[in-house]
Amino acid sequence: GFVHLDCAYSYGNEKDVGDVLEQFFKDAKLKREELFISSKLWSSFHAKDDVIKACQESISNLKVDYLDLYILHWPITIASGHNNLFCSDDVKLGYNRERIAECWRAMEDLVEKGLVKAIGTSNISITKMERLLQTARIIPAVNQVECHAYLQQEKLVQYGRSKGIAVAAYRSLGIPNPGMEMPVLLEDPVVCHIAQKHFVTPAQVIYILV
């Protein structure tokens, strides 16, 4: 029943998603307007001329005519040709407010061209968002950040509300990356107790908390 497809260039599966969508549309199982499809601009495409090319590539791979939302994946820039933030220092260009402001202007152009209906950010702090808003013509519709019971992001959520920016949670089940020595939210004793008391799963409890 979910209708939001949260995609990204760096996930490496947009062509596969596009093949499925094409078949569903062909079989009349779905209409494009019934879905909310988002993708994300990767960090190696922050240059003005690269933004539209990257967006068009995602649209082409997903086999749709437009995106409902296009997100700046990270405010950190890396050199062209690299698809991993955990790269060597010689290809990390880091955060630069002027570069991100120029990148955002190019993303605003995507809205004006009709390629995307809305634009947003991801992994942006309050400080970096304040800097972005100083030059932005279009306020980000969404700021997508890690948010769950162990990382509630209260200040960021309140800030977003004050600016009319929705905060979307990723990793909302609190699942750590492989090898990370962190507690597992799905196994939290309090969460499990609440789940048992109300005859639901721990995931359902966590979802309500987010």
SETI-720700 format. One record per residue: x, y, z of N, C-alpha, C in turn. Coordinates in Angstrom, 3 decimals. Layout:
REM residues N
{nx->X	ny->Y	nz->Z	cax->X	cay->Y	caz->Z	cx->X	cy->Y	cz->Z}
...
END
This chain:
REM residues 210
{nx->0.788	ny->-1.220	nz->0.000	cax->0.000	cay->0.000	caz->0.000	cx->0.817	cy->1.265	cz->0.000}
{nx->2.136	ny->1.162	nz->0.176	cax->2.976	cay->2.349	caz->0.158	cx->3.128	cy->2.871	cz->-1.269}
{nx->3.092	ny->4.189	nz->-1.421	cax->3.160	cay->4.769	caz->-2.771	cx->4.380	cy->5.658	cz->-2.955}
{nx->5.207	ny->5.814	nz->-1.926	cax->6.408	cay->6.629	caz->-2.041	cx->7.603	cy->5.736	cz->-2.348}
{nx->8.244	ny->5.963	nz->-3.474	cax->9.469	cay->5.267	caz->-3.835	cx->10.631	cy->6.225	cz->-3.602}
{nx->11.431	ny->5.946	nz->-2.585	cax->12.532	cay->6.822	caz->-2.196	cx->13.815	cy->6.314	cz->-2.840}
{nx->14.148	ny->6.861	nz->-3.980	cax->15.274	cay->6.373	caz->-4.780	cx->16.476	cy->7.309	cz->-4.660}
{nx->17.575	ny->6.903	nz->-5.256	cax->18.785	cay->7.730	caz->-5.281	cx->19.760	cy->7.160	cz->-6.304}
{nx->20.516	ny->8.052	nz->-6.942	cax->21.541	cay->7.628	caz->-7.895	cx->22.519	cy->6.663	cz->-7.225}
{nx->22.928	ny->6.990	nz->-5.994	cax->23.975	cay->6.209	caz->-5.345	cx->23.505	cy->4.824	cz->-4.915}
{nx->22.203	ny->4.573	nz->-4.898	cax->21.726	cay->3.239	caz->-4.531	cx->22.034	cy->2.211	cz->-5.620}
{nx->22.217	ny->2.691	nz->-6.842	cax->22.622	cay->1.801	caz->-7.923	cx->21.543	cy->0.882	cz->-8.459}
{nx->20.267	ny->1.185	nz->-8.153	cax->19.200	cay->0.277	caz->-8.596	cx->18.075	cy->0.989	cz->-9.334}
{nx->18.293	ny->2.228	nz->-9.764	cax->17.204	cay->2.968	caz->-10.392	cx->16.761	cy->2.339	cz->-11.713}
{nx->17.670	ny->1.740	nz->-12.450	cax->17.276	cay->1.063	caz->-13.694	cx->16.375	cy->-0.129	cz->-13.392}
{nx->16.693	ny->-0.865	nz->-12.342	cax->15.863	cay->-2.014	caz->-11.960	cx->14.470	cy->-1.553	cz->-11.524}
{nx->14.422	ny->-0.478	nz->-10.744	cax->13.136	cay->0.076	caz->-10.318	cx->12.345	cy->0.538	cz->-11.540}
{nx->13.054	ny->1.179	nz->-12.477	cax->12.413	cay->1.662	caz->-13.694	cx->11.818	cy->0.543	cz->-14.527}
{nx->12.510	ny->-0.582	nz->-14.613	cax->11.986	cay->-1.729	caz->-15.375	cx->10.673	cy->-2.229	cz->-14.766}
{nx->10.623	ny->-2.265	nz->-13.440	cax->9.399	cay->-2.714	caz->-12.762	cx->8.269	cy->-1.706	cz->-12.990}
{nx->8.585	ny->-0.421	nz->-12.843	cax->7.570	cay->0.609	caz->-13.053	cx->7.024	cy->0.563	cz->-14.474}
{nx->7.913	ny->0.391	nz->-15.439	cax->7.488	cay->0.344	caz->-16.834	cx->6.486	cy->-0.782	cz->-17.061}
{nx->6.751	ny->-1.927	nz->-16.458	cax->5.850	cay->-3.073	caz->-16.620	cx->4.518	cy->-2.818	cz->-15.929}
{nx->4.566	ny->-2.230	nz->-14.747	cax->3.334	cay->-1.927	caz->-14.019	cx->2.486	cy->-0.916	cz->-14.785}
{nx->3.138	ny->0.099	nz->-15.348	cax->2.394	cay->1.086	caz->-16.122	cx->1.809	cy->0.443	cz->-17.385}
{nx->2.601	ny->-0.419	nz->-18.026	cax->2.162	cay->-1.095	caz->-19.242	cx->0.958	cy->-1.982	cz->-18.968}
{nx->0.972	ny->-2.665	nz->-17.829	cax->-0.126	cay->-3.569	caz->-17.470	cx->-1.297	cy->-2.839	cz->-16.823}
{nx->-1.198	ny->-1.531	nz->-16.752	cax->-2.255	cay->-0.692	caz->-16.149	cx->-2.515	cy->-1.036	cz->-14.690}
{nx->-1.488	ny->-1.548	nz->-13.994	cax->-1.627	cay->-1.832	caz->-12.565	cx->-1.445	cy->-0.569	cz->-11.734}
{nx->-0.768	ny->0.388	nz->-12.316	cax->-0.518	cay->1.657	caz->-11.641	cx->-0.536	cy->2.783	cz->-12.656}
{nx->-0.902	ny->3.969	nz->-12.184	cax->-0.750	cay->5.181	caz->-12.975	cx->0.360	cy->6.011	cz->-12.348}
{nx->1.077	ny->6.736	nz->-13.193	cax->2.197	cay->7.539	caz->-12.673	cx->1.748	cy->8.455	cz->-11.547}
{nx->0.590	ny->9.079	nz->-11.695	cax->0.138	cay->10.049	caz->-10.694	cx->-0.252	cy->9.393	cz->-9.364}
{nx->-0.310	ny->8.076	nz->-9.334	cax->-0.628	cay->7.382	caz->-8.088	cx->0.609	cy->7.175	cz->-7.211}
{nx->1.770	ny->7.443	nz->-7.766	cax->3.018	cay->7.236	caz->-7.047	cx->3.694	cy->8.570	cz->-6.730}
{nx->4.435	ny->8.585	nz->-5.634	cax->5.290	cay->9.715	caz->-5.281	cx->6.720	cy->9.208	cz->-5.371}
{nx->7.445	ny->9.670	nz->-6.395	cax->8.783	cay->9.156	caz->-6.674	cx->9.819	cy->10.238	cz->-6.416}
{nx->10.769	ny->9.912	nz->-5.566	cax->11.859	cay->10.849	caz->-5.285	cx->13.196	cy->10.213	cz->-5.649}
{nx->14.167	ny->11.061	nz->-5.936	cax->15.537	cay->10.604	caz->-6.140	cx->16.463	cy->11.643	cz->-5.517}
{nx->17.756	ny->11.340	nz->-5.542	cax->18.711	cay->12.208	caz->-4.860	cx->19.917	cy->12.505	cz->-5.741}
{nx->20.354	ny->13.763	nz->-5.655	cax->21.535	cay->14.223	caz->-6.387	cx->22.783	cy->13.796	cz->-5.642}
{nx->23.630	ny->13.021	nz->-6.324	cax->24.822	cay->12.522	caz->-5.656	cx->25.889	cy->13.613	cz->-5.519}
{nx->26.802	ny->13.392	nz->-4.580	cax->27.788	cay->14.404	caz->-4.184	cx->28.836	cy->14.718	cz->-5.238}
{nx->28.971	ny->13.880	nz->-6.240	cax->29.938	cay->14.169	caz->-7.303	cx->29.312	cy->14.966	cz->-8.449}
{nx->28.029	ny->15.359	nz->-8.294	cax->27.326	cay->16.095	caz->-9.345	cx->26.851	cy->17.471	cz->-8.863}
{nx->27.600	ny->18.096	nz->-7.962	cax->27.185	cay->19.380	caz->-7.422	cx->27.459	cy->20.554	cz->-8.354}
{nx->28.320	ny->20.370	nz->-9.351	cax->28.597	cay->21.452	caz->-10.294	cx->27.323	cy->21.798	cz->-11.066}
{nx->27.145	ny->23.070	nz->-11.366	cax->25.906	cay->23.552	caz->-11.982	cx->25.507	cy->22.752	cz->-13.216}
{nx->26.447	ny->22.500	nz->-14.102	cax->26.132	cay->21.801	caz->-15.349	cx->25.851	cy->20.317	cz->-15.131}
{nx->26.287	ny->19.780	nz->-14.012	cax->26.085	cay->18.357	caz->-13.747	cx->24.717	cy->18.065	cz->-13.135}
{nx->24.109	ny->19.069	nz->-12.516	cax->22.850	cay->18.839	caz->-11.788	cx->21.753	cy->18.362	cz->-12.726}
{nx->21.536	ny->19.081	nz->-13.829	cax->20.455	cay->18.711	caz->-14.753	cx->20.747	cy->17.363	cz->-15.414}
{nx->22.012	ny->17.092	nz->-15.730	cax->22.362	cay->15.808	caz->-16.336	cx->22.064	cy->14.662	cz->-15.386}
{nx->22.413	ny->14.849	nz->-14.116	cax->22.173	cay->13.797	caz->-13.121	cx->20.680	cy->13.566	cz->-12.929}
{nx->19.914	ny->14.642	nz->-12.875	cax->18.465	cay->14.525	caz->-12.708	cx->17.845	cy->13.816	cz->-13.906}
{nx->18.239	ny->14.209	nz->-15.098	cax->17.705	cay->13.579	caz->-16.309	cx->18.078	cy->12.107	cz->-16.375}
{nx->19.267	ny->11.751	nz->-15.885	cax->19.673	cay->10.345	caz->-15.884	cx->18.782	cy->9.531	cz->-14.952}
{nx->18.476	ny->10.086	nz->-13.774	cax->17.597	cay->9.376	caz->-12.840	cx->16.196	cy->9.227	cz->-13.417}
{nx->15.700	ny->10.292	nz->-14.039	cax->14.376	cay->10.238	caz->-14.658	cx->14.345	cy->9.180	cz->-15.756}
{nx->15.395	ny->9.148	nz->-16.567	cax->15.479	cay->8.173	caz->-17.652	cx->15.568	cy->6.755	cz->-17.103}
{nx->16.389	ny->6.544	nz->-16.087	cax->16.550	cay->5.214	caz->-15.507	cx->15.252	cy->4.716	cz->-14.862}
{nx->14.513	ny->5.641	nz->-14.250	cax->13.259	cay->5.277	caz->-13.598	cx->12.099	cy->5.180	cz->-14.592}
{nx->12.351	ny->5.619	nz->-15.826	cax->11.384	cay->5.525	caz->-16.919	cx->10.079	cy->6.275	cz->-16.602}
{nx->10.278	ny->7.498	nz->-16.112	cax->9.155	cay->8.394	caz->-15.846	cx->9.443	cy->9.728	cz->-16.530}
{nx->8.475	ny->10.616	nz->-16.502	cax->8.631	cay->11.915	caz->-17.154	cx->9.081	cy->13.008	cz->-16.195}
{nx->8.906	ny->12.757	nz->-14.907	cax->9.262	cay->13.767	caz->-13.907	cx->9.438	cy->13.088	cz->-12.555}
{nx->10.035	ny->13.815	nz->-11.620	cax->10.152	cay->13.349	caz->-10.242	cx->9.271	cy->14.227	cz->-9.358}
{nx->8.665	ny->13.622	nz->-8.370	cax->7.879	cay->14.401	caz->-7.425	cx->8.782	cy->15.188	cz->-6.476}
{nx->9.952	ny->14.634	nz->-6.187	cax->10.888	cay->15.274	caz->-5.263	cx->12.308	cy->14.895	cz->-5.649}
{nx->13.193	ny->15.906	nz->-5.667	cax->14.604	cay->15.663	caz->-5.943	cx->15.396	cy->16.256	cz->-4.787}
{nx->16.243	ny->15.431	nz->-4.190	cax->16.897	cay->15.781	caz->-2.932	cx->18.408	cy->15.908	cz->-3.100}
{nx->18.976	ny->16.938	nz->-2.498	cax->20.422	cay->17.067	caz->-2.373	cx->20.869	cy->16.033	cz->-1.338}
{nx->21.531	ny->14.985	nz->-1.787	cax->21.785	cay->13.826	caz->-0.919	cx->22.675	cy->14.170	cz->0.273}
{nx->23.746	ny->14.879	nz->0.020	cax->24.670	cay->15.307	caz->1.074	cx->25.171	cy->16.715	cz->0.757}
{nx->25.460	ny->17.528	nz->1.773	cax->26.045	cay->18.847	caz->1.516	cx->27.546	cy->18.782	cz->1.283}
{nx->28.080	ny->17.570	nz->1.318	cax->29.515	cay->17.359	caz->1.131	cx->29.773	cy->16.967	cz->-0.318}
{nx->30.722	ny->17.642	nz->-0.953	cax->31.049	cay->17.372	caz->-2.351	cx->32.266	cy->16.467	cz->-2.449}
{nx->32.209	ny->15.532	nz->-3.382	cax->33.375	cay->14.715	caz->-3.698	cx->33.671	cy->14.851	cz->-5.187}
{nx->34.877	ny->14.479	nz->-5.568	cax->35.310	cay->14.649	caz->-6.949	cx->34.485	cy->13.792	cz->-7.901}
{nx->34.429	ny->14.240	nz->-9.142	cax->33.667	cay->13.539	caz->-10.172	cx->34.150	cy->12.108	cz->-10.334}
{nx->33.190	ny->11.210	nz->-10.551	cax->33.527	cay->9.822	caz->-10.813	cx->33.566	cy->8.935	cz->-9.592}
{nx->33.250	ny->9.488	nz->-8.423	cax->33.301	cay->8.696	caz->-7.197	cx->31.901	cy->8.557	cz->-6.617}
{nx->31.580	ny->7.358	nz->-6.159	cax->30.226	cay->7.063	caz->-5.697	cx->30.214	cy->6.579	cz->-4.253}
{nx->31.189	ny->7.005	nz->-3.473	cax->31.279	cay->6.554	caz->-2.096	cx->31.819	cy->7.687	cz->-1.233}
{nx->31.054	ny->8.060	nz->-0.203	cax->31.518	cay->9.117	caz->0.698	cx->32.752	cy->8.692	cz->1.477}
{nx->32.929	ny->7.376	nz->1.668	cax->34.070	cay->6.879	caz->2.421	cx->35.245	cy->6.643	cz->1.466}
{nx->35.622	ny->7.725	nz->0.788	cax->36.698	cay->7.642	caz->-0.203	cx->37.965	cy->8.260	cz->0.377}
{nx->39.024	ny->8.193	nz->-0.391	cax->40.300	cay->8.732	caz->0.066	cx->40.239	cy->10.256	cz->0.156}
{nx->41.095	ny->10.813	nz->0.977	cax->41.069	cay->12.257	caz->1.237	cx->41.326	cy->13.090	cz->-0.008}
{nx->42.031	ny->12.551	nz->-0.984	cax->42.381	cay->13.346	caz->-2.159	cx->41.188	cy->13.623	cz->-3.071}
{nx->40.065	ny->12.933	nz->-2.876	cax->38.886	cay->13.197	caz->-3.707	cx->37.760	cy->13.860	cz->-2.919}
{nx->37.990	ny->14.105	nz->-1.633	cax->36.990	cay->14.778	caz->-0.817	cx->37.145	cy->16.292	cz->-0.947}
{nx->36.108	ny->16.933	nz->-1.475	cax->36.137	cay->18.385	caz->-1.605	cx->35.449	cy->19.058	cz->-0.420}
{nx->34.695	ny->18.287	nz->0.343	cax->34.102	cay->18.798	caz->1.570	cx->32.922	cy->19.728	cz->1.356}
{nx->32.598	ny->20.471	nz->2.407	cax->31.469	cay->21.401	caz->2.373	cx->31.951	cy->22.798	cz->2.046}
{nx->31.258	ny->23.441	nz->1.110	cax->31.545	cay->24.829	caz->0.748	cx->30.213	cy->25.518	cz->0.509}
{nx->29.900	ny->26.551	nz->1.276	cax->28.575	cay->27.160	caz->1.217	cx->28.269	cy->27.776	cz->-0.139}
{nx->29.284	ny->28.359	nz->-0.804	cax->29.055	cay->28.948	caz->-2.129	cx->28.764	cy->27.874	cz->-3.161}
{nx->29.481	ny->26.752	nz->-3.064	cax->29.260	cay->25.663	caz->-4.017	cx->27.859	cy->25.070	cz->-3.835}
{nx->27.433	ny->24.903	nz->-2.582	cax->26.103	cay->24.351	caz->-2.329	cx->25.027	cy->25.343	cz->-2.765}
{nx->25.270	ny->26.627	nz->-2.579	cax->24.301	cay->27.641	caz->-3.018	cx->24.131	cy->27.596	cz->-4.537}
{nx->25.231	ny->27.431	nz->-5.257	cax->25.160	cay->27.334	caz->-6.719	cx->24.459	cy->26.049	cz->-7.136}
{nx->24.747	ny->24.962	nz->-6.436	cax->24.092	cay->23.682	caz->-6.714	cx->22.586	cy->23.811	cz->-6.490}
{nx->22.189	ny->24.486	nz->-5.437	cax->20.771	cay->24.657	caz->-5.132	cx->20.077	cy->25.498	cz->-6.198}
{nx->20.774	ny->26.516	nz->-6.709	cax->20.185	cay->27.324	caz->-7.789	cx->19.915	cy->26.459	cz->-9.010}
{nx->20.827	ny->25.534	nz->-9.292	cax->20.623	cay->24.622	caz->-10.420	cx->19.453	cy->23.682	cz->-10.150}
{nx->19.271	ny->23.285	nz->-8.892	cax->18.129	cay->22.436	caz->-8.543	cx->16.825	cy->23.222	cz->-8.658}
{nx->16.858	ny->24.487	nz->-8.309	cax->15.680	cay->25.335	caz->-8.480	cx->15.285	cy->25.429	cz->-9.951}
{nx->16.284	ny->25.441	nz->-10.825	cax->16.013	cay->25.472	caz->-12.264	cx->15.260	cy->24.217	cz->-12.712}
{nx->15.504	ny->23.087	nz->-12.052	cax->14.816	cay->21.845	caz->-12.400	cx->13.307	cy->21.976	cz->-12.174}
{nx->12.946	ny->22.686	nz->-11.108	cax->11.530	cay->22.924	caz->-10.828	cx->10.925	cy->23.785	cz->-11.929}
{nx->11.646	ny->24.835	nz->-12.300	cax->11.152	cay->25.754	caz->-13.322	cx->11.047	cy->25.083	cz->-14.685}
{nx->11.898	ny->24.086	nz->-14.931	cax->11.860	cay->23.355	caz->-16.199	cx->10.805	cy->22.242	cz->-16.193}
{nx->10.198	ny->21.979	nz->-15.048	cax->9.181	cay->20.945	caz->-14.957	cx->9.718	cy->19.535	cz->-14.818}
{nx->11.021	ny->19.394	nz->-14.587	cax->11.601	cay->18.057	caz->-14.422	cx->11.270	cy->17.475	cz->-13.051}
{nx->11.119	ny->18.340	nz->-12.068	cax->10.769	cay->17.906	caz->-10.718	cx->9.692	cy->18.839	cz->-10.173}
{nx->8.862	ny->18.303	nz->-9.295	cax->7.805	cay->19.115	caz->-8.698	cx->8.273	cy->19.846	cz->-7.449}
{nx->9.237	ny->19.263	nz->-6.747	cax->9.743	cay->19.869	caz->-5.518	cx->11.183	cy->19.444	cz->-5.309}
{nx->11.900	ny->20.230	nz->-4.518	cax->13.295	cay->19.911	caz->-4.203	cx->13.475	cy->19.939	cz->-2.684}
{nx->14.437	ny->19.147	nz->-2.223	cax->14.681	cay->19.077	caz->-0.792	cx->16.140	cy->18.774	cz->-0.507}
{nx->16.429	ny->18.569	nz->0.763	cax->17.791	cay->18.304	caz->1.205	cx->17.812	cy->17.025	cz->2.032}
{nx->19.013	ny->16.561	nz->2.308	cax->19.190	cay->15.408	caz->3.180	cx->20.496	cy->15.595	cz->3.946}
{nx->20.481	ny->15.181	nz->5.199	cax->21.694	cay->15.248	caz->6.029	cx->22.207	cy->16.674	cz->6.210}
{nx->21.287	ny->17.617	nz->6.282	cax->21.647	cay->19.024	caz->6.441	cx->21.385	cy->19.459	cz->7.885}
{nx->22.383	ny->20.066	nz->8.494	cax->22.235	cay->20.563	caz->9.857	cx->21.504	cy->21.906	cz->9.848}
{nx->21.129	ny->22.388	nz->11.022	cax->20.466	cay->23.685	caz->11.130	cx->21.375	cy->24.793	cz->10.615}
{nx->22.639	ny->24.741	nz->10.982	cax->23.584	cay->25.780	caz->10.546	cx->23.700	cy->25.829	cz->9.029}
{nx->23.864	ny->24.669	nz->8.407	cax->23.992	cay->24.633	caz->6.954	cx->22.677	cy->25.015	cz->6.273}
{nx->21.556	ny->24.667	nz->6.876	cax->20.264	cay->25.055	caz->6.307	cx->20.082	cy->26.569	cz->6.376}
{nx->20.485	ny->27.167	nz->7.476	cax->20.395	cay->28.624	caz->7.606	cx->21.187	cy->29.312	cz->6.497}
{nx->22.364	ny->28.806	nz->6.213	cax->23.196	cay->29.381	caz->5.151	cx->22.530	cy->29.214	cz->3.790}
{nx->21.934	ny->28.047	nz->3.561	cax->21.273	cay->27.779	caz->2.290	cx->20.085	cy->28.718	cz->2.086}
{nx->19.320	ny->28.934	nz->3.142	cax->18.123	cay->29.766	caz->3.036	cx->18.451	cy->31.231	cz->2.764}
{nx->19.673	ny->31.636	nz->3.022	cax->20.057	cay->33.023	caz->2.775	cx->20.034	cy->33.374	cz->1.293}
{nx->20.232	ny->32.376	nz->0.435	cax->20.270	cay->32.633	caz->-1.011	cx->19.201	cy->31.860	cz->-1.780}
{nx->18.495	ny->30.966	nz->-1.134	cax->17.526	cay->30.104	caz->-1.829	cx->16.296	cy->30.884	cz->-2.277}
{nx->15.850	ny->30.625	nz->-3.511	cax->14.569	cay->31.150	caz->-3.987	cx->13.438	cy->30.214	cz->-3.585}
{nx->13.745	ny->28.916	nz->-3.569	cax->12.765	cay->27.896	caz->-3.190	cx->13.211	cy->27.263	cz->-1.881}
{nx->12.362	ny->27.337	nz->-0.874	cax->12.666	cay->26.712	caz->0.407	cx->12.559	cy->25.197	cz->0.249}
{nx->13.513	ny->24.436	nz->0.776	cax->13.424	cay->22.976	caz->0.677	cx->12.094	cy->22.460	cz->1.209}
{nx->11.472	ny->21.578	nz->0.453	cax->10.203	cay->20.991	caz->0.891	cx->10.436	cy->19.991	cz->2.012}
{nx->11.606	ny->19.345	nz->1.982	cax->11.906	cay->18.242	caz->2.901	cx->13.374	cy->18.298	cz->3.291}
{nx->13.660	ny->17.923	nz->4.531	cax->15.030	cay->17.616	caz->4.938	cx->15.013	cy->16.198	cz->5.472}
{nx->15.656	ny->15.294	nz->4.752	cax->15.638	cay->13.878	caz->5.123	cx->16.881	cy->13.573	cz->5.958}
{nx->16.649	ny->13.104	nz->7.190	cax->17.760	cay->12.846	caz->8.105	cx->17.521	cy->11.541	cz->8.859}
{nx->18.592	ny->11.016	nz->9.434	cax->18.430	cay->9.852	caz->10.299	cx->17.656	cy->10.272	cz->11.546}
{nx->16.595	ny->9.554	nz->11.847	cax->15.750	cay->9.939	caz->12.976	cx->15.032	cy->8.701	cz->13.503}
{nx->15.208	ny->8.442	nz->14.786	cax->14.541	cay->7.310	caz->15.427	cx->14.591	cy->7.524	cz->16.933}
{nx->14.126	ny->6.551	nz->17.697	cax->14.016	cay->6.727	caz->19.144	cx->15.362	cy->7.005	cz->19.812}
{nx->16.454	ny->6.489	nz->19.243	cax->17.774	cay->6.735	caz->19.801	cx->18.389	cy->8.035	cz->19.284}
{nx->17.827	ny->8.586	nz->18.244	cax->18.322	cay->9.839	caz->17.659	cx->17.101	cy->10.645	cz->17.218}
{nx->16.511	ny->11.374	nz->18.153	cax->15.200	cay->11.958	caz->17.911	cx->15.229	cy->13.302	cz->17.173}
{nx->16.381	ny->13.943	nz->17.101	cax->16.534	cay->15.159	caz->16.285	cx->15.483	cy->16.232	cz->16.636}
{nx->15.224	ny->16.409	nz->17.919	cax->14.153	cay->17.312	caz->18.331	cx->14.371	cy->18.751	cz->17.839}
{nx->15.580	ny->19.260	nz->18.003	cax->15.854	cay->20.644	caz->17.580	cx->15.697	cy->20.796	cz->16.071}
{nx->16.187	ny->19.805	nz->15.331	cax->16.105	cay->19.864	caz->13.873	cx->14.652	cy->19.786	cz->13.405}
{nx->13.862	ny->18.943	nz->14.049	cax->12.443	cay->18.821	caz->13.708	cx->11.711	cy->20.121	cz->14.010}
{nx->11.957	ny->20.703	nz->15.176	cax->11.320	cay->21.964	caz->15.544	cx->11.726	cy->23.088	cz->14.601}
{nx->13.008	ny->23.109	nz->14.245	cax->13.492	cay->24.115	caz->13.304	cx->12.798	cy->23.970	cz->11.955}
{nx->12.702	ny->22.730	nz->11.470	cax->12.041	cay->22.488	caz->10.192	cx->10.605	cy->22.980	cz->10.212}
{nx->9.896	ny->22.705	nz->11.281	cax->8.513	cay->23.157	caz->11.396	cx->8.425	cy->24.683	cz->11.354}
{nx->9.376	ny->25.348	nz->11.982	cax->9.351	cay->26.815	caz->12.011	cx->9.588	cy->27.420	cz->10.638}
{nx->10.229	ny->26.649	nz->9.758	cax->10.546	cay->27.139	caz->8.410	cx->9.635	cy->26.543	cz->7.339}
{nx->8.709	ny->25.682	nz->7.739	cax->7.849	cay->25.033	caz->6.761	cx->8.546	cy->23.923	cz->6.001}
{nx->9.590	ny->23.340	nz->6.598	cax->10.358	cay->22.257	caz->5.976	cx->10.005	cy->20.953	cz->6.679}
{nx->9.420	ny->20.013	nz->5.953	cax->9.089	cay->18.724	caz->6.544	cx->10.368	cy->17.929	cz->6.807}
{nx->10.403	ny->17.228	nz->7.920	cax->11.536	cay->16.360	caz->8.227	cx->11.113	cy->14.919	cz->7.973}
{nx->11.826	ny->14.270	nz->7.059	cax->11.565	cay->12.864	caz->6.741	cx->12.640	cy->12.017	cz->7.406}
{nx->12.223	ny->10.928	nz->8.032	cax->13.162	cay->10.069	caz->8.753	cx->13.649	cy->8.930	cz->7.874}
{nx->14.956	ny->8.718	nz->7.877	cax->15.469	cay->7.469	caz->7.321	cx->16.135	cy->6.683	cz->8.450}
{nx->16.338	ny->5.412	nz->8.208	cax->16.825	cay->4.481	caz->9.229	cx->15.938	cy->4.588	cz->10.470}
{nx->14.639	ny->4.701	nz->10.225	cax->13.705	cay->4.945	caz->11.318	cx->13.564	cy->3.759	cz->12.264}
{nx->13.993	ny->2.581	nz->11.846	cax->13.998	cay->1.429	caz->12.739	cx->15.293	cy->1.339	cz->13.546}
{nx->16.169	ny->2.318	nz->13.329	cax->17.384	cay->2.387	caz->14.118	cx->18.383	cy->1.304	cz->13.831}
{nx->18.289	ny->0.681	nz->12.679	cax->19.175	cay->-0.440	caz->12.351	cx->20.573	cy->0.095	cz->12.036}
{nx->21.587	ny->-0.282	nz->12.806	cax->22.943	cay->0.215	caz->12.565	cx->23.573	cy->-0.437	cz->11.348}
{nx->24.589	ny->0.212	nz->10.827	cax->25.338	cay->-0.381	caz->9.724	cx->26.065	cy->-1.635	cz->10.206}
{nx->26.298	ny->-2.598	nz->9.312	cax->27.023	cay->-3.818	caz->9.712	cx->28.368	cy->-3.474	cz->10.342}
{nx->28.666	ny->-4.119	nz->11.442	cax->29.947	cay->-3.898	caz->12.106	cx->29.935	cy->-2.786	cz->13.135}
{nx->28.850	ny->-1.984	nz->13.185	cax->28.774	cay->-0.899	caz->14.155	cx->28.343	cy->-1.444	cz->15.511}
{nx->29.089	ny->-1.084	nz->16.552	cax->28.766	cay->-1.540	caz->17.897	cx->27.750	cy->-0.584	cz->18.513}
{nx->26.486	ny->-0.812	nz->18.178	cax->25.394	cay->0.024	caz->18.659	cx->24.248	cy->-0.859	cz->19.125}
{nx->23.457	ny->-0.382	nz->20.087	cax->22.284	cay->-1.167	caz->20.499	cx->21.280	cy->-1.267	cz->19.364}
{nx->20.565	ny->-2.366	nz->19.316	cax->19.571	cay->-2.603	caz->18.266	cx->18.213	cy->-2.151	cz->18.784}
{nx->17.653	ny->-1.133	nz->18.170	cax->16.403	cay->-0.548	caz->18.633	cx->15.262	cy->-1.554	cz->18.634}
{nx->15.242	ny->-2.437	nz->17.656	cax->14.187	cay->-3.448	caz->17.576	cx->14.226	cy->-4.428	cz->18.752}
{nx->15.365	ny->-4.470	nz->19.451	cax->15.510	cay->-5.370	caz->20.597	cx->15.494	cy->-4.622	cz->21.922}
{nx->15.211	ny->-3.324	nz->21.881	cax->15.185	cay->-2.522	caz->23.096	cx->14.126	cy->-3.064	cz->24.059}
{nx->14.463	ny->-3.287	nz->25.330	cax->13.507	cay->-3.869	caz->26.284	cx->12.219	cy->-3.056	cz->26.442}
{nx->12.334	ny->-1.738	nz->26.455	cax->11.142	cay->-0.893	caz->26.608	cx->10.248	cy->-1.018	cz->25.378}
{nx->10.863	ny->-0.975	nz->24.197	cax->10.101	cay->-1.105	caz->22.954	cx->9.412	cy->-2.462	cz->22.904}
{nx->10.138	ny->-3.512	nz->23.243	cax->9.557	cay->-4.866	caz->23.203	cx->8.433	cy->-5.019	cz->24.215}
{nx->8.586	ny->-4.382	nz->25.379	cax->7.530	cay->-4.444	caz->26.391	cx->6.259	cy->-3.768	cz->25.893}
{nx->6.404	ny->-2.599	nz->25.304	cax->5.245	cay->-1.879	caz->24.757	cx->4.584	cy->-2.702	cz->23.654}
{nx->5.404	ny->-3.320	nz->22.809	cax->4.871	cay->-4.138	caz->21.712	cx->4.055	cy->-5.313	cz->22.244}
{nx->4.591	ny->-6.002	nz->23.246	cax->3.885	cay->-7.145	caz->23.825	cx->2.583	cy->-6.711	cz->24.493}
{nx->2.629	ny->-5.573	nz->25.166	cax->1.448	cay->-5.080	caz->25.878	cx->0.306	cy->-4.768	cz->24.928}
{nx->0.644	ny->-4.271	nz->23.740	cax->-0.397	cay->-3.841	caz->22.801	cx->-0.569	cy->-4.811	cz->21.625}
{nx->0.101	ny->-5.973	nz->21.710	cax->-0.038	cay->-7.015	caz->20.690	cx->0.336	cy->-6.517	cz->19.294}
{nx->1.436	ny->-5.797	nz->19.232	cax->1.975	cay->-5.319	caz->17.963	cx->3.453	cy->-5.697	cz->17.897}
{nx->4.086	ny->-5.406	nz->16.772	cax->5.509	cay->-5.713	caz->16.627	cx->6.352	cy->-4.545	cz->17.126}
{nx->7.619	ny->-4.797	nz->17.490	cax->8.502	cay->-3.688	caz->17.876	cx->8.630	cy->-2.644	cz->16.763}
{nx->8.631	ny->-3.089	nz->15.523	cax->8.732	cay->-2.149	caz->14.400	cx->7.544	cy->-1.198	cz->14.355}
{nx->6.363	ny->-1.708	nz->14.671	cax->5.170	cay->-0.862	caz->14.670	cx->5.243	cy->0.180	cz->15.783}
{nx->5.781	ny->-0.201	nz->16.929	cax->5.968	cay->0.757	caz->18.022	cx->6.936	cy->1.855	cz->17.611}
{nx->8.044	ny->1.460	nz->17.033	cax->9.059	cay->2.425	caz->16.610	cx->8.509	cy->3.359	cz->15.547}
{nx->7.723	ny->2.809	nz->14.624	cax->7.146	cay->3.620	caz->13.551	cx->6.250	cy->4.711	cz->14.129}
{nx->5.468	ny->4.367	nz->15.145	cax->4.578	cay->5.345	caz->15.774	cx->5.401	cy->6.415	cz->16.472}
{nx->6.507	ny->6.023	nz->17.107	cax->7.359	cay->6.985	caz->17.809	cx->7.942	cy->7.999	cz->16.850}
{nx->8.311	ny->7.553	nz->15.653	cax->8.888	cay->8.463	caz->14.657	cx->7.786	cy->9.370	cz->14.108}
END
